[in-house]
């Protein structure tokens, strides 16, 4: 079976989950209509597959914006904490391979690529925090500028003391409470 194709049952189930979350969190996307989003999703089953991957790894994807220039709806992971199925990951493949002891099983960049999604950048992470309080107990890797990554570092973010904090760490570090949040366009 094609890894990027859902069964009919899975297809129906993820659409129901997304619709329910959309309706329960209307403040994240006031003015949008679910039918338009669902029609867009049905045009490309591969997009539903990626959203299902976000859901299965604990991301709780929801519509957060619309890019009028590109005509695309934007989904972010909206789970209260960093998605559980994406934690304990270092930043990227290079960092994962550089560890001599206690290598993590996976890395954020490869997981995101396998899911067909993008890791949130700093601006997106700050935008997400305007929609609620996320990562109050966990942290999430965010896209890291190449100049920082070339020096061995990577960026992560969290929400503490009613403030968004952007930090740095060695890209090869990994923690049980750090994963990554994704964005996806439809």
Order of alpha helices (4+ residues) and beta strands (2+ residues): alpha-alpha-alpha-beta-beta-alpha-alpha-beta-alpha-beta-alpha-beta-beta-beta-beta
